[in-house]
């Protein structure tokens, strides 16, 4: 089975000012976001990736390029419209502090599966298209490159939370319990039986173990020994 690194774009001008950017064109990474994307690219550089797929929005494509530039042999950038930000409809471009006063905000927080944004998309539809896209790319990568292949999907916070909720077997109403910070990396391996979530919302830590270890399709009873790199990095006591 292949392994996907789910990467959120770095911080944007809209994030920094508390605006819900949605699909607004021209929203790009700010200075902090560019630094975040570079650090994430450095983390992933130790892993040869078979594919990098991005949302078509500028902030994700900028983040994807930071990853591709640090690969020794980089695949061409690919864009998938099914990984685009949720269509927030009339909420797009508005301040989060103002949206938090609306009745719908409470439903978004507590029962997102029941939410359709005014003039926009439902959260359930967003999850369905995003999960379908991730599973489609994952199957293609494994077919083309084998079960040890690693690939990257660069998308948006709510989409990544919805994808992780599906992989964890969580009801969509629980997806607000998850976090996907700017330029964070979450790791999922899809198997024939079930997905395995290896990490969520990581902002640091080396990933070279992904280049040398194929995650097992079976869960280790008792928890297992962990990744080989983690074992090698552990301090040794000599007597």
N, C-alpha and C positions, 0 to 999 in steps of 0.2 A: 504494500500500500504506500502511496505517496504521502508526503507531509506538507501541509500548507502553513506558511507564516502569514498570519492576518495582521496587517500593519495599518494603523490609522495615520492619516496625514499629520504633519506637524502643525504647530499653532499658527493661526491665521490672524489677519487684521481684524476680522469679524469676531473671532474667539476672544481676542484681547479687549474688545470694546463691548462684549456682551450682546452681540447681535446674532440672530438665527439666520445664517447665510443661506441655508438651503441650496438651491440650484442657481443662485445669483452668479452670473459670469463675472470674471475678473477678480475674484477673491483669492488672494495669493498668500503664501507663507510670509510671516513677518520675520524679523531678524532672529528671534528666539526659535521660531518654527524651522528656519533653515538650519540652525545649529542642531536642533532635535533630529531633523531628517538626516543630517550628516552623521550624527552619532549612531543612529539606527543603521545606516548604510555601513558604517564601520563594524558594527556587531555582526551583520549578516555577511560581510565580506569573507569570513572564514568558511562559509558554506557555498559551494557551487550550486547556483539555483538554475533550474531547468526552464522556468518561465516567470515573468513578472507581469501581472495583469493589474490594470488600474481603472478606477472610475475615470470618466472623461473630464471631470472638473479639474481646473488648474492646480489646486492645492494638492490633489492626489498625484497628478502627473509630475509635479515638482518633486514630491517625496519619492516617487518611483524612480525618477532619474538619479536622485542621490544614492539610491540602492544600486542601480545599474552601473553607475560610474565607478563603483568600488568593486565590481566583479571582475576577476581576471579575464574571464571569457563570458561576456554578458549576452544573453538572448535579446532580441529586439523588444522594445516596449510594445505591449499589447493593451488595448483599451476595450472595456466591456461596458456597454450602456446599462446592463443589469446591476452593475456595482455602483451606480450613481446614487447620490444622496436621496433621502426620502423627499417626496414632493409634499412640502408642508403647506402648499396652497397659500391662503390668505395670511398665514403666519410668517411666511418667508420675508426676511428683511426687517422684522420687528425686534424690539429689545426684549430680552428674556425676562427682565424685571416687570415689563408690562404684560407679557403673556402669562406670567405667574398669577396674575389677578383674575384671569378668566376661568369660568367654570370648567371648560374642557381640560385645563391644566391638571386638575385633580384626577380626571379620568386617565390622562396620559401617565400620571404617576402610579395610580393604583390598578387600573384595568386597561392597559394599552391595547389588548386584543380587541377592545370595543371601539377603538378610536379611528375615525376617518377625519383627516384634517380638512377644514372648510375649503372647498375648491381644489383639494389635493388628493392625496393617496391615503389608504388605510395602512396602519402599521402591520397588519397581517399580510397585506399584499406585498409590502416592502420586504418582509421576512421571506415570503415564498419565492420571490424572484431572486433575492440575494442567495438564499440557500441553494436554489436550483443552479445558479451560475457557478457557485463554488464547487458543488459536487460534479458538475459537467467538466469544468477545467481539471479537477482532481483526477477524474477518470481518464481524461485525455493525456495528462502528464504521466500517469502510471503506465498507460498503454504504450506511450512513446519512449519513456525513459526508465521504466522498471520500478519496482516497489520501494527502492531506496531513494527515489527522486524527491527533491525539495523544491517547492515553488512559493511565490509570494503573491498575495492579493493586497492591494492598497485601496482602502475605501474609507468610510465615514463612521463616526462613533456609533450611531444608532444601528446602522447596518451590521457592524461587527458584533455588537451586543446581541442582536437578533440571531446572527449566525452561531455565536457561542451558545446561546440559549438552546437552539436546536441541537447542537452537538452534545450538550449536557443533558438532553432529554427534559428540559425545563419547559413548563407552560409559558407562553409568551407574556402572560401577566406578571411573570417573575423576572423579566429581562432587565428591569430597572435596578435589580440587585447587583448587576454586573457593571464593570467599569472598562472603558477603553480610552485611555488618556492619549494626548497628542504624541504621535510617533511611537506608540507602544507596540509591542509584538506579542501576539498570542499564537499558540501552536496547537494544531489539530491534525491527527492522523485518522483518515477515514478507512475503515476496514469493511470486509464483507458482512460482519455481524453487527458492528456498532462503531461509532466514532470514539476516539480516545483524545481527551483534552489534556495536553502535556504541560501547558502553561497559559496563563491569562494575564494581560495587561502588564507585561514586563517592560521596564525602562532601562535595565542594565543587565549585565551577566553575559558570559561568553556563550556562543552557540556552536562552536566547532564540533561538538559531539554529534550534531545532526549530519555531519559529513561522513562519519565513520560508523554510525549506529542506525540500523533500521528498527524503528519501534515495533514491538511485537503486537500481533493482532489479538493476543490473549492477555488478560490482566494477570499480573503476578499476585498470587494469593500471599498475603502478608506484606505486600508492598514492594518486594524486589530489592535489588541492589542499587538501583539508580543508574544514571547515565555514566558511561565509562570515563568521560572527562571529569565528572564530579568526583569520582573515586580517585582519579589520578591527582586531582588538586587538593585532596584532603591531607592535612598534616600527618606525618608519620613519626612515631615515637620509637627511637632506637634504644635498646637496652643492652 
